[in-house]
Amino acid sequence: MKITDITVDRIKGPRGDNVRSFAGHPGRLLVQIHTDEGVSGISEAPRNLSVVRAYIDDLIKPLLLGADPCRPRKIWELLSLGDGQQSTRFPSQIVGAIDVALWDITGKAAGMPLYQLLGGARRTEIPLYWSRGNGWCKSPEEMLEEVQEGYDKGYRAFKVRMDWRDYRQDADPKKDFAIFRICREWLPDDCPLSFDANCGYSVPTAIEQGRKFEELGIAHFEEPLPQYDYPGLKQVVDALDCAVSSGELEISSWRIRDIMLLGNPDILQPDVLNIGGLSEMMRVYEMAVVHNKIVMPHSPSVGANSMASLHLYATITNAVRPHEFSEEFTGPAEEISKLFKEPILPSNGSISIPERPGLGLEIDQDALKSMTDN
């Protein structure tokens, strides 16, 4: 089997009155790797179409056309590290998009679901938590409405995200806490609620907020500090009793190693695209198991990358916490699922991974044409 083409299509973003915080979103990029045997693999890429196409069309396709797609780790090394003759070192998100699609092809060629190819599933029914963000521009009442929406859909674990980023430090911690409090007080006691500062606090503010969250009951406190502040993260972790998590913005297993050694978060949250694909995510999970770290991956959006994350998560025995899920960047799951011949949708707060080969997803080409916005 040989790679014959790599294509990138932009899927139209959600529109309409029933769309909330993602209205006007530019949509996602669908990557397809095609082969001479008619087997194709899919993934999603960062949202800048011109940049992704430039990398793929001008740099990656000349390297990969004619290559065996069923050697994803070899190709990962070529794209991430070079091969001795070429110092390629492409961005991890670009490598991740290629890697996920290659693993999809490998599973399909083997006639095996990815979780089986990756060592076998501990379970194929994965609980999900409902994740809602953009808290920085919402009132507490608006966020509560979106949490209630998830509850009505059957979810029984939740997270509210502020989306501050590291350049808006300590912007409005009082309102952040009000958002958490109104949601925590509305939810039943047996429904865990987490809080994601999205890198938005200084060390003293993070500790102060964390102690207030602990009084109300918090499942985990995510990204309290800028992602590069490993020493500060250790200060926060040491000061709080609740679980502190980080790692979604890390771009390699080496960076995850460093955050464990220097920041020591209780929970690691790698993102399958940011980290560089399944090939690198596997290394992260092995380190997490060796160091007895909890893992809760960050790959929340409906589609190929989330399914790749779920396949690997299913193989880890001690990965028992819910996997993140959000419809914010895609629109309702039922809408984006129209892209696939046999969609995989959550039900009552969990998702079942099918036994179909690869990711278990096949693109409906007619639907793709109607949903493409290039």
C-alpha positions as CSV (number, residue, x, y, z in Angstrom):
1,M,0.0,0.0,0.0
2,K,1.3,3.5,-0.9
3,I,0.2,7.0,-0.2
4,T,-1.2,8.6,-3.4
5,D,-2.6,12.0,-2.1
6,I,-3.2,14.1,0.9
7,T,-6.2,16.5,0.8
8,V,-7.5,19.2,3.1
9,D,-11.1,20.5,3.1
10,R,-12.7,23.1,5.3
11,I,-15.9,22.0,6.9
12,K,-18.4,24.8,7.2
13,G,-18.8,26.2,10.7
14,P,-22.1,26.1,12.5
15,R,-24.7,28.7,11.7
16,G,-28.2,29.5,12.8
17,D,-30.2,30.8,15.8
18,N,-29.8,27.5,17.6
19,V,-26.0,27.9,17.7
20,R,-24.6,29.5,20.8
21,S,-21.0,30.5,21.5
22,F,-19.7,29.0,18.3
23,A,-21.7,31.2,15.9
24,G,-19.6,32.4,13.1
25,H,-16.8,29.9,13.9
26,P,-14.6,29.4,10.8
27,G,-15.1,25.7,10.8
28,R,-12.6,22.8,11.0
29,L,-10.2,21.3,8.5
30,L,-10.6,17.7,7.5
31,V,-7.4,15.9,6.4
32,Q,-7.7,12.8,4.2
33,I,-4.7,10.6,3.3
34,H,-5.5,8.4,0.2
35,T,-3.8,5.2,-0.9
36,D,-3.5,3.2,-4.1
37,E,-5.7,0.4,-2.5
38,G,-8.6,2.7,-2.0
39,V,-8.2,2.9,1.8
40,S,-8.3,6.4,3.2
41,G,-7.5,7.8,6.7
42,I,-9.0,10.9,8.2
43,S,-8.1,13.5,10.9
44,E,-8.6,17.1,11.7
45,A,-6.0,19.9,11.5
46,P,-5.6,23.4,12.9
47,R,-8.1,25.9,11.5
48,N,-5.9,28.1,9.3
49,L,-6.6,26.6,5.9
50,S,-3.8,28.4,4.0
51,V,-1.2,27.5,6.5
52,V,-2.1,23.9,6.7
53,R,-2.3,23.5,2.9
54,A,1.1,25.2,2.5
55,Y,2.7,22.7,4.9
56,I,0.9,19.7,3.3
57,D,1.0,20.6,-0.4
58,D,4.5,22.2,-0.5
59,L,6.4,20.2,2.1
60,I,4.8,17.1,3.4
61,K,3.3,15.6,0.2
62,P,6.7,15.5,-1.6
63,L,8.1,13.6,1.4
64,L,5.2,11.1,1.8
65,L,3.8,10.3,-1.7
66,G,4.7,6.7,-2.4
67,A,5.4,5.9,1.3
68,D,3.8,3.0,3.2
69,P,1.1,4.6,5.3
70,C,1.1,1.6,7.7
71,R,4.3,2.8,9.3
72,P,3.0,5.8,11.3
73,R,5.8,5.8,13.8
74,K,8.5,5.9,11.2
75,I,6.7,8.8,9.4
76,W,6.2,10.6,12.8
77,E,10.0,10.5,13.3
78,L,10.6,11.8,9.7
79,L,8.2,14.7,10.2
80,S,9.1,15.5,13.8
81,L,12.8,14.9,13.9
82,G,14.1,14.5,10.4
83,D,15.8,11.4,8.9
84,G,19.5,12.4,9.1
85,Q,19.4,13.9,5.7
86,Q,16.5,16.3,6.2
87,S,15.9,18.4,9.3
88,T,12.1,18.7,8.9
89,R,10.7,19.3,12.4
90,F,7.2,20.3,11.4
91,P,4.9,21.8,14.0
92,S,3.3,19.2,16.3
93,Q,-0.2,20.0,15.2
94,I,0.7,19.4,11.6
95,V,2.4,16.2,12.5
96,G,-0.5,15.2,14.7
97,A,-3.0,15.6,11.8
98,I,-0.9,13.3,9.6
99,D,-0.3,10.8,12.3
100,V,-3.9,10.3,13.3
101,A,-4.9,9.7,9.6
102,L,-2.1,7.2,9.2
103,W,-3.2,5.2,12.2
104,D,-6.7,5.2,10.8
105,I,-5.4,3.7,7.6
106,T,-3.3,1.2,9.5
107,G,-6.3,0.0,11.5
108,K,-8.4,-0.3,8.4
109,A,-5.7,-2.2,6.5
110,A,-5.5,-4.6,9.5
111,G,-9.3,-4.9,9.7
112,M,-9.1,-3.9,13.4
113,P,-10.5,-1.0,15.5
114,L,-7.7,1.3,16.6
115,Y,-8.1,0.3,20.3
116,Q,-7.4,-3.3,19.3
117,L,-4.4,-2.3,17.2
118,L,-3.1,-0.3,20.2
119,G,-3.2,-3.2,22.6
120,G,-6.8,-3.9,23.3
121,A,-9.5,-2.0,25.1
122,R,-10.0,-2.1,28.9
123,R,-13.5,-0.8,28.1
124,T,-15.3,0.5,25.0
125,E,-18.0,2.6,26.9
126,I,-16.4,5.8,27.9
127,P,-18.1,8.4,30.2
128,L,-17.9,12.0,29.1
129,Y,-18.0,15.3,30.8
130,W,-19.9,18.3,29.4
131,S,-17.4,21.2,28.8
132,R,-18.6,24.8,28.2
133,G,-16.3,27.8,27.8
134,N,-15.9,31.4,27.0
135,G,-16.7,32.2,30.6
136,W,-14.7,35.4,30.3
137,C,-17.5,37.0,28.2
138,K,-20.5,35.3,29.9
139,S,-22.6,36.1,32.9
140,P,-22.9,33.4,35.6
141,E,-26.5,32.9,34.5
142,E,-25.6,32.4,30.9
143,M,-23.0,29.7,31.8
144,L,-25.6,28.0,34.1
145,E,-28.0,27.8,31.2
146,E,-25.4,25.9,29.1
147,V,-24.6,23.6,32.0
148,Q,-28.3,22.9,32.3
149,E,-28.4,22.1,28.6
150,G,-25.8,19.4,29.1
151,Y,-27.7,18.0,32.1
152,D,-30.9,17.8,30.1
153,K,-28.9,15.8,27.4
154,G,-28.0,13.2,30.0
155,Y,-24.5,14.4,31.1
156,R,-23.6,13.9,34.7
157,A,-20.1,15.4,34.9
158,F,-19.3,19.0,33.9
159,K,-16.5,21.6,33.5
160,V,-16.8,25.4,33.1
161,R,-14.0,27.1,31.2
162,M,-13.0,30.7,31.3
163,D,-10.8,30.8,28.1
164,W,-8.7,33.7,29.6
165,R,-5.3,32.6,28.1
166,D,-1.9,33.7,29.6
167,Y,-2.1,37.2,28.3
168,R,-5.2,38.1,30.4
169,Q,-3.9,37.3,33.8
170,D,-6.2,37.8,36.8
171,A,-8.7,39.6,34.7
172,D,-11.9,38.9,36.7
173,P,-11.5,36.2,39.3
174,K,-14.5,37.3,41.2
175,K,-16.8,36.7,38.3
176,D,-15.0,33.4,37.5
177,F,-15.8,32.2,41.0
178,A,-19.4,33.4,40.7
179,I,-19.7,31.3,37.6
180,F,-18.4,28.2,39.4
181,R,-20.6,28.8,42.4
182,I,-23.9,29.2,40.6
183,C,-23.2,26.0,38.6
184,R,-22.0,24.0,41.6
185,E,-25.0,25.1,43.7
186,W,-27.5,24.1,40.9
187,L,-25.9,20.7,40.1
188,P,-26.7,17.7,42.3
189,D,-24.0,16.7,44.7
190,D,-23.2,13.5,42.8
191,C,-22.4,15.5,39.6
192,P,-18.7,16.5,39.6
193,L,-17.9,20.0,38.4
194,S,-14.5,21.1,37.3
195,F,-13.1,24.6,36.6
196,D,-10.6,25.6,33.8
197,A,-8.8,28.9,34.1
198,N,-7.2,28.4,30.7
199,C,-3.8,29.7,32.0
200,G,-5.4,32.9,33.3
201,Y,-4.1,33.3,36.9
202,S,-1.0,34.3,38.8
203,V,0.2,32.0,41.5
204,P,-1.4,33.8,44.5
205,T,-4.8,34.2,42.7
206,A,-4.8,30.5,41.6
207,I,-4.2,29.4,45.2
208,E,-6.9,31.7,46.6
209,Q,-9.4,30.6,43.9
210,G,-8.5,27.0,44.4
211,R,-9.2,27.1,48.1
212,K,-12.6,28.7,47.5
213,F,-13.4,26.0,44.9
214,E,-12.4,23.4,47.5
215,E,-14.9,24.7,49.9
216,L,-17.7,24.2,47.4
217,G,-16.4,20.9,46.0
218,I,-14.4,20.7,42.8
219,A,-13.5,17.7,40.7
220,H,-10.3,19.2,39.2
221,F,-8.8,22.7,38.8
222,E,-7.4,22.9,35.2
223,E,-4.6,25.1,33.8
224,P,-4.5,27.6,36.7
225,L,-1.3,29.3,35.4
226,P,0.3,30.1,32.1
227,Q,1.4,26.9,30.5
228,Y,5.1,27.8,30.7
229,D,5.2,28.4,34.4
230,Y,6.2,25.0,35.7
231,P,7.7,26.2,39.0
232,G,4.6,28.3,39.7
233,L,2.4,25.2,38.9
234,K,4.3,23.3,41.6
235,Q,3.5,26.0,44.1
236,V,-0.2,25.8,43.3
237,V,-0.2,22.0,43.4
238,D,1.6,21.9,46.7
239,A,-0.8,24.5,48.2
240,L,-4.1,22.9,47.3
241,D,-5.8,19.7,48.2
242,C,-7.9,19.4,45.1
243,A,-6.6,17.8,41.9
244,V,-4.7,20.3,39.7
245,S,-4.4,19.4,36.0
246,S,-2.4,20.7,33.0
247,G,-0.8,19.6,29.8
248,E,-3.2,20.3,26.9
249,L,-0.8,22.8,25.3
250,E,2.3,20.7,25.5
251,I,3.7,19.7,22.1
252,S,5.8,16.6,22.8
253,S,6.4,13.8,25.3
254,W,9.6,15.6,26.4
255,R,7.6,18.6,27.4
256,I,5.2,16.4,29.3
257,R,8.2,14.9,31.1
258,D,9.3,18.3,32.1
259,I,5.9,19.4,33.4
260,M,5.8,16.2,35.5
261,L,9.3,16.8,36.9
262,L,9.0,20.5,37.5
263,G,5.3,21.3,37.9
264,N,4.0,17.9,39.2
265,P,0.3,18.3,38.2
266,D,-2.0,15.7,39.7
267,I,-3.7,15.1,36.3
268,L,-2.1,15.1,32.8
269,Q,-4.3,16.4,29.9
270,P,-2.5,15.9,26.6
271,D,-4.3,16.8,23.4
272,V,-3.9,14.3,20.6
273,L,-3.4,17.0,18.0
274,N,-1.2,19.4,20.0
275,I,1.1,16.6,21.2
276,G,1.8,15.3,17.7
277,G,-0.7,12.5,17.2
278,L,-1.3,9.0,18.6
279,S,2.3,8.0,18.1
280,E,3.4,10.6,20.7
281,M,0.3,10.3,22.8
282,M,1.2,6.7,23.5
283,R,4.5,7.7,24.9
284,V,2.8,10.2,27.2
285,Y,0.4,7.6,28.5
286,E,3.3,5.2,29.2
287,M,5.0,7.8,31.2
288,A,1.8,8.6,33.1
289,V,1.4,4.9,34.0
290,V,5.0,4.7,35.2
291,H,4.7,7.8,37.3
292,N,1.2,6.9,38.5
293,K,-0.4,10.0,37.1
294,I,-4.1,10.4,36.3
295,V,-4.8,11.1,32.6
296,M,-7.8,13.0,31.2
297,P,-7.2,13.9,27.6
298,H,-8.1,17.2,26.0
299,S,-9.7,16.4,22.7
300,P,-13.3,17.6,23.2
301,S,-14.8,18.2,19.8
302,V,-17.0,15.8,17.8
303,G,-15.1,14.1,15.0
304,A,-12.0,12.2,14.0
305,N,-9.5,13.5,16.5
306,S,-11.8,13.0,19.5
307,M,-12.5,9.5,18.3
308,A,-8.7,8.8,18.0
309,S,-8.3,10.1,21.6
310,L,-11.1,7.9,22.8
311,H,-9.6,4.8,21.2
312,L,-6.3,5.2,23.0
313,Y,-7.9,6.3,26.2
314,A,-9.9,3.0,26.2
315,T,-6.7,1.0,26.3
316,I,-5.4,2.5,29.6
317,T,-6.5,0.5,32.6
318,N,-6.3,3.3,35.1
319,A,-7.9,5.9,32.9
320,V,-11.2,5.9,34.6
321,R,-12.2,9.6,34.7
322,P,-14.6,11.0,32.1
323,H,-13.3,12.2,28.7
324,E,-14.0,15.8,27.7
325,F,-16.8,16.5,25.3
326,S,-18.0,19.8,23.8
327,E,-20.2,20.9,20.9
328,E,-19.0,24.5,21.0
329,F,-16.6,24.3,18.1
330,T,-18.6,22.1,15.8
331,G,-22.3,22.8,16.5
332,P,-24.6,20.1,17.7
333,A,-23.2,16.6,17.4
334,E,-26.1,15.5,15.3
335,E,-25.2,18.1,12.7
336,I,-21.5,17.3,12.3
337,S,-22.3,13.5,12.4
338,K,-23.9,13.9,9.0
339,L,-20.4,14.0,7.6
340,F,-20.1,10.3,8.3
341,K,-21.8,7.2,6.9
342,E,-22.1,5.6,10.4
343,P,-21.8,8.4,12.9
344,I,-20.7,7.8,16.5
345,L,-22.8,9.9,18.9
346,P,-22.9,10.2,22.7
347,S,-25.8,8.8,24.5
348,N,-26.8,9.6,28.1
349,G,-23.4,11.1,28.9
350,S,-21.2,8.4,27.5
351,I,-19.9,7.2,24.1
352,S,-19.5,3.6,22.8
353,I,-16.5,2.9,20.5
354,P,-17.6,0.6,17.7
355,E,-15.7,-2.5,16.5
356,R,-15.3,-1.1,13.0
357,P,-11.8,-0.9,11.6
358,G,-9.6,2.2,12.2
359,L,-11.3,5.1,13.9
360,G,-14.7,3.6,12.9
361,L,-15.6,6.5,10.8
362,E,-16.1,6.7,7.0
363,I,-16.7,10.0,5.2
364,D,-19.9,10.3,3.2
365,Q,-18.4,12.0,0.1
366,D,-21.8,13.5,-0.9
367,A,-22.2,15.0,2.5
368,L,-18.6,16.3,2.4
369,K,-19.3,18.2,-0.8
370,S,-22.3,19.9,0.7
371,M,-20.4,20.8,3.9
372,T,-17.2,21.9,2.3
373,D,-16.3,25.6,2.4
374,N,-12.9,26.0,0.7
